[in-house]
C-alpha cells in the first residue's frame, strides 16, 4: 500500500469510524489523520500499539545496557553469580 492510502483528513475519521476500526484491525497499519492539511495524529489498533510499546521498552533497556557498558558500570559475570549465590545462601538460612 502507498503511504497516501494511510493518510486521511479528520472528516474521514468522523464519518468512517466503524470502517476505520475494521480496516486497522485487519491490516495492522496505522492511519495518519490530517487537519487543515497537516498531520495531527496517528490511529492504530490496540494489538499494534501494544506491540510497538513492548518494542520501545526493549529498545530502552538495550540503550540503558549499552550506556552502562560504555560507562563501565557493570559486573564481571563470575562476580555477579557469586553475589547471587551468596544472597541465595542467606535466604536459605532464614
N, CA, C and O atoms as CSV, one atom per row, in Angstrom:
chain,resi,resn,atom,element,x,y,z
A,1,UNK,N,N,0.818,-1.186,0.000
A,1,UNK,CA,C,0.000,0.000,0.000
A,1,UNK,C,C,0.857,1.244,0.000
A,1,UNK,O,O,1.926,1.278,0.611
A,2,UNK,N,N,0.389,2.253,-0.681
A,2,UNK,CA,C,1.110,3.523,-0.719
A,2,UNK,C,C,0.877,4.307,0.566
A,2,UNK,O,O,-0.149,4.125,1.221
A,3,UNK,N,N,1.810,5.172,0.933
A,3,UNK,CA,C,1.669,5.983,2.149
A,3,UNK,C,C,0.432,6.858,2.056
A,3,UNK,O,O,-0.225,7.097,3.069
A,4,UNK,N,N,0.098,7.343,0.861
A,4,UNK,CA,C,-1.086,8.192,0.685
A,4,UNK,C,C,-2.363,7.454,1.076
A,4,UNK,O,O,-3.346,8.080,1.475
A,5,UNK,N,N,-2.353,6.138,0.964
A,5,UNK,CA,C,-3.524,5.348,1.363
A,5,UNK,C,C,-3.710,5.343,2.876
A,5,UNK,O,O,-4.780,4.987,3.368
A,6,UNK,N,N,-2.693,5.729,3.604
A,6,UNK,CA,C,-2.740,5.717,5.061
A,6,UNK,C,C,-2.880,7.119,5.647
A,6,UNK,O,O,-2.720,7.306,6.854
A,7,UNK,N,N,-3.175,8.100,4.805
A,7,UNK,CA,C,-3.338,9.481,5.252
A,7,UNK,C,C,-4.743,9.933,4.879
A,7,UNK,O,O,-5.136,9.901,3.712
A,8,UNK,N,N,-5.490,10.353,5.893
A,8,UNK,CA,C,-6.870,10.767,5.673
A,8,UNK,C,C,-7.159,12.034,6.470
A,8,UNK,O,O,-6.548,12.270,7.512
A,9,UNK,N,N,-8.100,12.854,5.975
A,9,UNK,CA,C,-8.481,14.059,6.719
A,9,UNK,C,C,-9.345,13.707,7.925
A,9,UNK,O,O,-9.918,12.620,8.000
A,10,UNK,N,N,-9.428,14.626,8.848
A,10,UNK,CA,C,-10.190,14.390,10.074
A,10,UNK,C,C,-11.668,14.128,9.768
A,10,UNK,O,O,-12.334,13.414,10.518
A,11,UNK,N,N,-12.180,14.692,8.690
A,11,UNK,CA,C,-13.582,14.448,8.313
A,11,UNK,C,C,-13.805,12.965,8.010
A,11,UNK,O,O,-14.880,12.435,8.291
A,12,UNK,N,N,-12.809,12.296,7.446
A,12,UNK,CA,C,-12.900,10.857,7.173
A,12,UNK,C,C,-13.000,10.087,8.481
A,12,UNK,O,O,-13.784,9.144,8.589
A,13,UNK,N,N,-12.207,10.484,9.479
A,13,UNK,CA,C,-12.247,9.844,10.791
A,13,UNK,C,C,-13.638,9.975,11.404
A,13,UNK,O,O,-14.165,9.021,11.975
A,14,UNK,N,N,-14.223,11.156,11.283
A,14,UNK,CA,C,-15.547,11.411,11.849
A,14,UNK,C,C,-16.630,10.589,11.161
A,14,UNK,O,O,-17.523,10.060,11.821
A,15,UNK,N,N,-16.553,10.484,9.865
A,15,UNK,CA,C,-17.639,9.837,9.115
A,15,UNK,C,C,-17.463,8.338,8.921
A,15,UNK,O,O,-18.441,7.639,8.656
A,16,UNK,N,N,-16.254,7.832,9.044
A,16,UNK,CA,C,-15.975,6.424,8.731
A,16,UNK,C,C,-15.347,5.660,9.899
A,16,UNK,O,O,-14.564,4.734,9.686
A,17,UNK,N,N,-15.684,6.039,11.112
A,17,UNK,CA,C,-15.044,5.444,12.286
A,17,UNK,C,C,-15.155,3.924,12.310
A,17,UNK,O,O,-14.159,3.240,12.544
A,18,UNK,N,N,-16.336,3.392,12.076
A,18,UNK,CA,C,-16.522,1.933,12.123
A,18,UNK,C,C,-15.668,1.234,11.063
A,18,UNK,O,O,-15.061,0.201,11.347
A,19,UNK,N,N,-15.613,1.777,9.863
A,19,UNK,CA,C,-14.809,1.179,8.796
A,19,UNK,C,C,-13.320,1.278,9.121
A,19,UNK,O,O,-12.550,0.365,8.821
A,20,UNK,N,N,-12.924,2.386,9.731
A,20,UNK,CA,C,-11.519,2.559,10.124
A,20,UNK,C,C,-11.124,1.490,11.138
A,20,UNK,O,O,-10.054,0.891,11.030
A,21,UNK,N,N,-11.983,1.255,12.118
A,21,UNK,CA,C,-11.700,0.226,13.122
A,21,UNK,C,C,-11.519,-1.125,12.444
A,21,UNK,O,O,-10.575,-1.854,12.750
A,22,UNK,N,N,-12.405,-1.456,11.539
A,22,UNK,CA,C,-12.323,-2.733,10.822
A,22,UNK,C,C,-11.022,-2.824,10.012
A,22,UNK,O,O,-10.311,-3.827,10.069
A,23,UNK,N,N,-10.725,-1.765,9.261
A,23,UNK,CA,C,-9.529,-1.771,8.407
A,23,UNK,C,C,-8.238,-1.882,9.229
A,23,UNK,O,O,-7.325,-2.626,8.869
A,24,UNK,N,N,-8.176,-1.141,10.322
A,24,UNK,CA,C,-6.970,-1.173,11.153
A,24,UNK,C,C,-6.788,-2.531,11.815
A,24,UNK,O,O,-5.666,-3.022,11.936
A,25,UNK,N,N,-7.880,-3.133,12.240
A,25,UNK,CA,C,-7.792,-4.461,12.859
A,25,UNK,C,C,-7.302,-5.495,11.856
A,25,UNK,O,O,-6.560,-6.407,12.221
A,26,UNK,N,N,-7.703,-5.365,10.613
A,26,UNK,CA,C,-7.298,-6.322,9.577
A,26,UNK,C,C,-5.862,-6.098,9.112
A,26,UNK,O,O,-5.093,-7.046,8.958
A,27,UNK,N,N,-5.514,-4.842,8.892
A,27,UNK,CA,C,-4.210,-4.557,8.288
A,27,UNK,C,C,-3.079,-4.390,9.300
A,27,UNK,O,O,-1.931,-4.727,9.013
A,28,UNK,N,N,-3.404,-3.872,10.478
A,28,UNK,CA,C,-2.361,-3.586,11.458
A,28,UNK,C,C,-1.563,-2.347,11.115
A,28,UNK,O,O,-0.645,-1.974,11.845
A,29,UNK,N,N,-1.908,-1.704,10.006
A,29,UNK,CA,C,-1.209,-0.496,9.573
A,29,UNK,C,C,-1.836,0.735,10.220
A,29,UNK,O,O,-3.062,0.817,10.303
A,30,UNK,N,N,-1.044,1.683,10.674
A,30,UNK,CA,C,-1.601,2.893,11.284
A,30,UNK,C,C,-2.207,3.818,10.228
A,30,UNK,O,O,-1.903,3.719,9.039
A,31,UNK,N,N,-3.059,4.704,10.691
A,31,UNK,CA,C,-3.698,5.687,9.834
A,31,UNK,C,C,-3.300,7.069,10.327
A,31,UNK,O,O,-3.440,7.368,11.513
A,32,UNK,N,N,-2.810,7.908,9.436
A,32,UNK,CA,C,-2.417,9.275,9.782
A,32,UNK,C,C,-3.608,10.182,9.488
A,32,UNK,O,O,-4.143,10.179,8.379
A,33,UNK,N,N,-4.012,10.949,10.480
A,33,UNK,CA,C,-5.134,11.868,10.336
A,33,UNK,C,C,-4.596,13.291,10.220
A,33,UNK,O,O,-3.754,13.728,11.004
A,34,UNK,N,N,-5.112,13.996,9.217
A,34,UNK,CA,C,-4.675,15.369,8.990
A,34,UNK,C,C,-5.792,16.345,9.354
A,34,UNK,O,O,-6.977,16.014,9.324
A,35,UNK,N,N,-5.371,17.541,9.693
A,35,UNK,CA,C,-6.305,18.639,9.932
A,35,UNK,C,C,-5.725,19.858,9.255
A,35,UNK,O,O,-4.591,20.251,9.526
A,36,UNK,N,N,-6.500,20.451,8.379
A,36,UNK,CA,C,-6.033,21.592,7.572
A,36,UNK,C,C,-4.757,21.234,6.805
A,36,UNK,O,O,-3.852,22.057,6.665
A,37,UNK,N,N,-4.702,19.995,6.312
A,37,UNK,CA,C,-3.587,19.550,5.500
A,37,UNK,C,C,-2.330,19.180,6.257
A,37,UNK,O,O,-1.317,18.839,5.646
A,38,UNK,N,N,-2.377,19.241,7.575
A,38,UNK,CA,C,-1.200,18.949,8.405
A,38,UNK,C,C,-1.460,17.702,9.240
A,38,UNK,O,O,-2.530,17.560,9.833
A,39,UNK,N,N,-0.485,16.797,9.286
A,39,UNK,CA,C,-0.616,15.587,10.094
A,39,UNK,C,C,-0.783,15.972,11.560
A,39,UNK,O,O,0.003,16.748,12.104
A,40,UNK,N,N,-1.831,15.410,12.199
A,40,UNK,CA,C,-2.121,15.762,13.588
A,40,UNK,C,C,-2.086,14.569,14.528
A,40,UNK,O,O,-1.726,14.721,15.696
A,41,UNK,N,N,-2.453,13.381,14.046
A,41,UNK,CA,C,-2.440,12.231,14.929
A,41,UNK,C,C,-2.338,10.948,14.131
A,41,UNK,O,O,-2.537,10.919,12.916
A,42,UNK,N,N,-2.019,9.880,14.862
A,42,UNK,CA,C,-1.918,8.549,14.270
A,42,UNK,C,C,-2.908,7.661,15.011
A,42,UNK,O,O,-2.966,7.657,16.241
A,43,UNK,N,N,-3.682,6.912,14.240
A,43,UNK,CA,C,-4.647,5.977,14.810
A,43,UNK,C,C,-4.165,4.575,14.458
A,43,UNK,O,O,-3.814,4.300,13.310
A,44,UNK,N,N,-4.150,3.689,15.457
A,44,UNK,CA,C,-3.741,2.319,15.198
A,44,UNK,C,C,-4.519,1.374,16.101
A,44,UNK,O,O,-5.074,1.785,17.120
A,45,UNK,N,N,-4.552,0.100,15.715
A,45,UNK,CA,C,-5.269,-0.884,16.521
A,45,UNK,C,C,-4.481,-1.179,17.798
A,45,UNK,O,O,-3.275,-0.942,17.871
A,46,UNK,N,N,-5.180,-1.696,18.790
A,46,UNK,CA,C,-4.596,-1.925,20.109
A,46,UNK,C,C,-3.438,-2.922,20.051
A,46,UNK,O,O,-2.416,-2.719,20.705
A,47,UNK,N,N,-3.590,-3.994,19.275
A,47,UNK,CA,C,-2.531,-5.002,19.195
A,47,UNK,C,C,-1.234,-4.377,18.675
A,47,UNK,O,O,-0.161,-4.621,19.227
A,48,UNK,N,N,-1.332,-3.580,17.627
A,48,UNK,CA,C,-0.139,-2.922,17.082
A,48,UNK,C,C,0.446,-1.934,18.083
A,48,UNK,O,O,1.665,-1.837,18.228
A,49,UNK,N,N,-0.420,-1.205,18.770
A,49,UNK,CA,C,0.035,-0.249,19.775
A,49,UNK,C,C,0.815,-0.955,20.884
A,49,UNK,O,O,1.909,-0.526,21.252
A,50,UNK,N,N,0.247,-2.032,21.409
A,50,UNK,CA,C,0.918,-2.775,22.480
A,50,UNK,C,C,2.239,-3.360,21.997
A,50,UNK,O,O,3.230,-3.350,22.727
A,51,UNK,N,N,2.254,-3.863,20.784
A,51,UNK,CA,C,3.488,-4.401,20.215
A,51,UNK,C,C,4.550,-3.305,20.088
A,51,UNK,O,O,5.718,-3.522,20.408
A,52,UNK,N,N,4.135,-2.139,19.621
A,52,UNK,CA,C,5.066,-1.011,19.498
A,52,UNK,C,C,5.612,-0.594,20.865
A,52,UNK,O,O,6.795,-0.280,20.994
A,53,UNK,N,N,4.747,-0.591,21.883
A,53,UNK,CA,C,5.171,-0.210,23.230
A,53,UNK,C,C,6.172,-1.218,23.786
A,53,UNK,O,O,7.147,-0.830,24.430
A,54,UNK,N,N,5.942,-2.503,23.543
A,54,UNK,CA,C,6.871,-3.535,24.011
A,54,UNK,C,C,8.219,-3.388,23.311
A,54,UNK,O,O,9.271,-3.513,23.937
A,55,UNK,N,N,8.175,-3.124,22.021
A,55,UNK,CA,C,9.410,-2.925,21.263
A,55,UNK,C,C,10.174,-1.726,21.799
A,55,UNK,O,O,11.390,-1.789,21.977
A,56,UNK,N,N,9.466,-0.640,22.057
A,56,UNK,CA,C,10.094,0.560,22.595
A,56,UNK,C,C,10.723,0.292,23.963
A,56,UNK,O,O,11.827,0.757,24.245
A,57,UNK,N,N,10.017,-0.460,24.811
A,57,UNK,CA,C,10.559,-0.788,26.134
A,57,UNK,C,C,11.852,-1.597,26.014
A,57,UNK,O,O,12.817,-1.342,26.734
A,58,UNK,N,N,11.867,-2.570,25.103
A,58,UNK,CA,C,13.075,-3.371,24.903
A,58,UNK,C,C,14.227,-2.520,24.376
A,58,UNK,O,O,15.372,-2.697,24.792
A,59,UNK,N,N,13.931,-1.608,23.473
A,59,UNK,CA,C,14.975,-0.722,22.948
A,59,UNK,C,C,15.538,0.170,24.046
A,59,UNK,O,O,16.740,0.434,24.076
A,60,UNK,N,N,14.674,0.636,24.953
A,60,UNK,CA,C,15.148,1.455,26.071
A,60,UNK,C,C,16.067,0.647,26.981
A,60,UNK,O,O,17.089,1.153,27.444
A,61,UNK,N,N,15.702,-0.611,27.236
A,61,UNK,CA,C,16.541,-1.482,28.066
A,61,UNK,C,C,17.899,-1.708,27.405
A,61,UNK,O,O,18.936,-1.660,28.067
A,62,UNK,N,N,17.885,-1.954,26.100
A,62,UNK,CA,C,19.148,-2.148,25.371
A,62,UNK,C,C,20.003,-0.892,25.406
A,62,UNK,O,O,21.217,-0.975,25.589
A,63,UNK,N,N,19.380,0.279,25.232
A,63,UNK,CA,C,20.126,1.535,25.266
A,63,UNK,C,C,20.726,1.773,26.644
A,63,UNK,O,O,21.859,2.240,26.763
A,64,UNK,N,N,19.966,1.453,27.678
A,64,UNK,CA,C,20.477,1.605,29.038
A,64,UNK,C,C,21.657,0.667,29.273
A,64,UNK,O,O,22.666,1.064,29.856
A,65,UNK,N,N,21.528,-0.571,28.820
A,65,UNK,CA,C,22.626,-1.520,28.953
A,65,UNK,C,C,23.871,-1.058,28.215
A,65,UNK,O,O,24.984,-1.168,28.728
A,66,UNK,N,N,23.677,-0.541,27.008
A,66,UNK,CA,C,24.815,-0.034,26.229
A,66,UNK,C,C,25.493,1.129,26.941
A,66,UNK,O,O,26.720,1.219,26.975
A,67,UNK,N,N,24.677,2.024,27.515
A,67,UNK,CA,C,25.226,3.167,28.248
A,67,UNK,C,C,26.026,2.692,29.462
A,67,UNK,O,O,27.106,3.214,29.739
A,68,UNK,N,N,25.492,1.695,30.188
A,68,UNK,CA,C,26.202,1.169,31.355
A,68,UNK,C,C,27.521,0.516,30.944
A,68,UNK,O,O,28.517,0.628,31.660
A,69,UNK,N,N,27.534,-0.152,29.820
A,69,UNK,CA,C,28.777,-0.759,29.320
A,69,UNK,C,C,29.790,0.329,28.988
A,69,UNK,O,O,30.961,0.232,29.355
A,70,UNK,N,N,29.329,1.371,28.288
A,70,UNK,CA,C,30.224,2.472,27.917
A,70,UNK,C,C,30.792,3.176,29.141
A,70,UNK,O,O,31.935,3.633,29.123
A,71,UNK,N,N,29.990,3.266,30.215
A,71,UNK,CA,C,30.429,3.925,31.444
A,71,UNK,C,C,31.119,2.954,32.402
A,71,UNK,O,O,31.473,3.308,33.526
A,72,UNK,N,N,31.298,1.725,31.927
A,72,UNK,CA,C,31.953,0.672,32.701
A,72,UNK,C,C,31.231,0.423,34.034
A,72,UNK,O,O,31.868,0.163,35.055
A,73,UNK,N,N,29.904,0.507,34.008
A,73,UNK,CA,C,29.082,0.261,35.192
A,73,UNK,C,C,28.449,-1.122,35.090
A,73,UNK,O,O,27.232,-1.271,34.977
A,74,UNK,N,N,29.308,-2.114,35.134
A,74,UNK,CA,C,28.816,-3.489,35.064
A,74,UNK,C,C,29.731,-4.373,35.889
A,74,UNK,O,O,30.841,-3.987,36.254
A,75,UNK,N,N,29.235,-5.575,36.173
A,75,UNK,CA,C,29.999,-6.524,36.983
A,75,UNK,C,C,30.472,-7.674,36.113
A,75,UNK,O,O,29.834,-8.033,35.124
A,76,UNK,N,N,31.587,-8.235,36.496
A,76,UNK,CA,C,32.070,-9.447,35.863
A,76,UNK,C,C,31.043,-10.543,36.119
A,76,UNK,O,O,30.467,-10.592,37.206
A,77,UNK,N,N,30.799,-11.411,35.163
A,77,UNK,CA,C,29.777,-12.446,35.285
A,77,UNK,C,C,30.037,-13.363,36.472
A,77,UNK,O,O,29.095,-13.763,37.154
A,78,UNK,N,N,31.289,-13.699,36.730
A,78,UNK,CA,C,31.607,-14.564,37.872
A,78,UNK,C,C,31.277,-13.870,39.189
A,78,UNK,O,O,30.783,-14.506,40.120
A,79,UNK,N,N,31.550,-12.560,39.272
A,79,UNK,CA,C,31.218,-11.800,40.476
A,79,UNK,C,C,29.698,-11.715,40.660
A,79,UNK,O,O,29.200,-11.829,41.780
A,80,UNK,N,N,28.979,-11.518,39.582
A,80,UNK,CA,C,27.516,-11.423,39.653
A,80,UNK,C,C,26.914,-12.732,40.142
A,80,UNK,O,O,26.020,-12.721,40.988
A,81,UNK,N,N,27.391,-13.864,39.620
A,81,UNK,CA,C,26.884,-15.158,40.062
A,81,UNK,C,C,27.272,-15.446,41.506
A,81,UNK,O,O,26.489,-16.036,42.251
A,82,UNK,N,N,28.450,-15.043,41.903
A,82,UNK,CA,C,28.878,-15.244,43.290
A,82,UNK,C,C,27.983,-14.441,44.234
A,82,UNK,O,O,27.620,-14.923,45.307
A,83,UNK,N,N,27.634,-13.238,43.841
A,83,UNK,CA,C,26.743,-12.412,44.650
A,83,UNK,C,C,25.354,-13.043,44.754
A,83,UNK,O,O,24.748,-13.047,45.826
A,84,UNK,N,N,24.854,-13.574,43.642
A,84,UNK,CA,C,23.559,-14.255,43.660
A,84,UNK,C,C,23.592,-15.505,44.528
A,84,UNK,O,O,22.642,-15.782,45.261
A,85,UNK,N,N,24.687,-16.261,44.446
A,85,UNK,CA,C,24.838,-17.454,45.292
A,85,UNK,C,C,24.830,-17.073,46.773
A,85,UNK,O,O,24.219,-17.758,47.593
A,86,UNK,N,N,25.506,-15.984,47.105
A,86,UNK,CA,C,25.553,-15.529,48.494
A,86,UNK,C,C,24.163,-15.096,48.973
A,86,UNK,O,O,23.771,-15.412,50.097
A,87,UNK,N,N,23.425,-14.384,48.141
A,87,UNK,CA,C,22.066,-13.977,48.504
A,87,UNK,C,C,21.168,-15.200,48.680
A,87,UNK,O,O,20.332,-15.236,49.583
A,88,UNK,N,N,21.339,-16.186,47.831
A,88,UNK,CA,C,20.562,-17.423,47.927
A,88,UNK,C,C,20.891,-18.155,49.233
A,88,UNK,O,O,19.995,-18.650,49.917
A,89,UNK,N,N,22.180,-18.219,49.571
A,89,UNK,CA,C,22.616,-18.875,50.800
A,89,UNK,C,C,22.033,-18.170,52.016
A,89,UNK,O,O,21.571,-18.827,52.949
A,90,UNK,N,N,22.050,-16.846,52.016
A,90,UNK,CA,C,21.497,-16.077,53.131
A,90,UNK,C,C,19.996,-16.298,53.259
A,90,UNK,O,O,19.476,-16.399,54.370
A,91,UNK,N,N,19.309,-16.373,52.151
A,91,UNK,CA,C,17.862,-16.586,52.157
A,91,UNK,C,C,17.516,-17.947,52.733
A,91,UNK,O,O,16.531,-18.077,53.460
A,92,UNK,N,N,18.303,-18.960,52.422
A,92,UNK,CA,C,18.052,-20.308,52.929
A,92,UNK,C,C,18.299,-20.410,54.426
A,92,UNK,O,O,17.716,-21.268,55.088
A,93,UNK,N,N,19.154,-19.551,54.971
A,93,UNK,CA,C,19.467,-19.571,56.405
A,93,UNK,C,C,18.328,-18.951,57.235
A,93,UNK,O,O,18.282,-19.153,58.448
A,94,UNK,N,N,17.443,-18.229,56.626
A,94,UNK,CA,C,16.348,-17.565,57.364
A,94,UNK,C,C,15.280,-18.504,57.747
A,94,UNK,O,O,14.297,-18.102,58.368
